[in-house]
Amino acid sequence: MKEGTLSRPGLLVTAVIAAGFTAGFLIAGYQENRVPDERPALVVTAPPVEMDLSLERERERSRLKEELERMLVTAGDDLGEKIKNELWELTLRAAMEKEVETLLAARGYLGNTVVIQPRAVTVVIKGANLSPSEAAAIGQMTAEITGFPLEQIRIIE
């Protein structure tokens, strides 16, 4: 046999296959990591106002709930009862808000958010041009569900 040639043909085939795979992986890795010439445009859309209000309401409620739960750990019996009552009120307010929002949506007012505070209720209906009778009906329904008098219910269009 001549010098410089491999004595086994299988070894030559294995070396060629290994070199091919290595080259393939290197090329594939290079193409995956390559930065495209054109970058997609960044599209930013502002969320609707009622979404912002709903999210803010949920954030505030969550923060208050965490604070009350933290206080409950170290509170005595009397204070603990007051904190438990406040947590229960928070839960009731959330349920009433959801009920009013659901009924408003069923009546066709899809862009709505209801926020119940300790002394007032705010009903936000986006994109509606309410007549006085529609506003009165919304106020009456909200008063019945929440137990707040009409004077403490604000309807914002």
C-alpha positions as CSV (number, residue, x, y, z in Angstrom):
1,M,0.0,0.0,0.0
2,K,1.1,3.6,-0.7
3,E,2.1,5.9,2.1
4,G,-0.4,8.5,3.1
5,T,-3.5,6.5,2.3
6,L,-5.7,5.0,4.9
7,S,-5.7,1.2,5.1
8,R,-9.3,1.0,6.1
9,P,-12.0,2.5,3.7
10,G,-14.6,2.6,6.6
11,L,-12.4,5.0,8.5
12,L,-12.3,7.4,5.5
13,V,-16.1,7.2,5.1
14,T,-16.6,7.9,8.8
15,A,-14.2,10.9,8.7
16,V,-16.1,12.4,5.7
17,I,-19.5,11.9,7.4
18,A,-18.2,13.4,10.6
19,A,-16.8,16.4,8.7
20,G,-20.1,16.8,6.9
21,F,-22.2,16.8,10.1
22,T,-19.8,19.2,11.8
23,A,-20.0,21.6,8.8
24,G,-23.8,21.3,8.7
25,F,-24.1,22.1,12.4
26,L,-21.8,25.1,12.1
27,I,-23.7,26.4,9.1
28,A,-27.1,25.9,10.7
29,G,-26.0,27.6,13.9
30,Y,-24.6,30.5,12.0
31,Q,-27.9,30.9,10.1
32,E,-30.1,30.8,13.2
33,N,-28.0,33.4,15.0
34,R,-27.8,35.7,12.1
35,V,-29.7,39.0,12.6
36,P,-32.3,39.7,9.9
37,D,-31.7,42.7,7.7
38,E,-35.2,44.0,8.3
39,R,-36.5,44.3,11.8
40,P,-40.2,44.1,12.4
41,A,-41.9,47.3,13.3
42,L,-42.7,47.8,17.0
43,V,-46.5,48.3,17.4
44,V,-47.6,49.8,20.7
45,T,-51.3,50.1,21.5
46,A,-52.7,51.8,24.5
47,P,-55.1,49.6,26.5
48,P,-58.6,50.9,26.8
49,V,-59.4,53.3,29.7
50,E,-61.7,50.8,31.3
51,M,-58.9,48.2,31.3
52,D,-56.6,50.6,33.0
53,L,-59.3,51.4,35.6
54,S,-60.0,47.7,36.2
55,L,-56.4,46.9,36.5
56,E,-55.8,49.7,38.9
57,R,-58.8,48.6,41.0
58,E,-57.5,45.1,41.1
59,R,-53.9,46.2,42.1
60,E,-55.2,48.4,44.8
61,R,-57.5,45.7,46.1
62,S,-54.7,43.2,46.1
63,R,-52.4,45.6,47.9
64,L,-55.0,46.3,50.6
65,K,-55.7,42.6,51.0
66,E,-52.1,41.7,51.5
67,E,-51.7,44.5,54.0
68,L,-54.8,43.3,56.0
69,E,-53.6,39.7,55.9
70,R,-50.1,40.8,57.2
71,M,-51.8,42.8,60.0
72,L,-54.0,39.8,60.9
73,V,-51.0,37.7,61.7
74,T,-50.0,40.0,64.6
75,A,-53.4,41.3,65.6
76,G,-55.1,40.5,68.9
77,D,-58.6,39.1,69.1
78,D,-60.6,42.4,68.8
79,L,-58.4,43.9,66.1
80,G,-58.3,40.5,64.4
81,E,-62.1,40.4,64.2
82,K,-62.1,43.9,62.6
83,I,-59.5,42.9,60.1
84,K,-61.5,39.8,59.2
85,N,-64.6,41.9,58.7
86,E,-62.7,44.3,56.4
87,L,-61.4,41.3,54.4
88,W,-65.0,40.1,54.1
89,E,-66.1,43.5,53.0
90,L,-63.4,43.6,50.3
91,T,-64.7,40.2,49.0
92,L,-68.3,41.4,49.0
93,R,-67.3,44.6,47.1
94,A,-65.5,42.6,44.5
95,A,-68.6,40.3,44.0
96,M,-71.0,43.3,43.7
97,E,-68.7,45.1,41.2
98,K,-68.6,42.0,39.1
99,E,-72.4,41.5,39.3
100,V,-73.1,45.1,38.2
101,E,-70.5,44.9,35.4
102,T,-72.1,41.6,34.2
103,L,-75.6,43.0,34.2
104,L,-74.5,46.2,32.4
105,A,-72.8,44.0,29.8
106,A,-76.0,42.0,29.4
107,R,-77.8,45.3,28.7
108,G,-75.4,46.1,25.9
109,Y,-72.9,48.4,27.8
110,L,-69.8,46.3,27.1
111,G,-67.2,48.9,28.0
112,N,-68.0,49.3,31.7
113,T,-66.1,49.3,35.0
114,V,-67.6,49.5,38.4
115,V,-65.6,50.6,41.5
116,I,-67.1,50.4,44.9
117,Q,-65.4,52.6,47.5
118,P,-66.3,52.7,51.2
119,R,-68.5,55.8,50.6
120,A,-69.4,55.9,46.9
121,V,-69.9,53.8,43.8
122,T,-68.5,54.8,40.4
123,V,-69.9,53.3,37.2
124,V,-67.8,54.0,34.1
125,I,-69.5,53.3,30.8
126,K,-67.2,53.9,27.8
127,G,-68.6,55.0,24.5
128,A,-72.2,55.4,25.6
129,N,-74.3,58.5,25.2
130,L,-76.8,57.8,28.0
131,S,-80.2,59.4,28.1
132,P,-81.5,60.5,31.5
133,S,-83.8,57.5,31.7
134,E,-80.9,55.1,30.9
135,A,-78.7,56.7,33.5
136,A,-81.6,56.5,36.0
137,A,-82.1,52.8,35.3
138,I,-78.3,52.1,35.7
139,G,-78.3,54.1,38.9
140,Q,-81.3,52.2,40.3
141,M,-79.9,48.8,39.4
142,T,-76.5,49.7,40.9
143,A,-78.3,51.0,44.1
144,E,-80.3,47.7,44.4
145,I,-77.2,45.5,44.1
146,T,-74.8,47.6,46.2
147,G,-77.1,49.0,48.8
148,F,-75.8,52.5,48.3
149,P,-78.3,55.4,47.9
150,L,-78.6,57.0,44.5
151,E,-76.8,60.1,45.9
152,Q,-73.6,58.1,46.3
153,I,-73.6,56.6,42.9
154,R,-71.7,58.4,40.1
155,I,-72.2,57.4,36.5
156,I,-69.4,58.5,34.1
157,E,-69.7,58.2,30.3
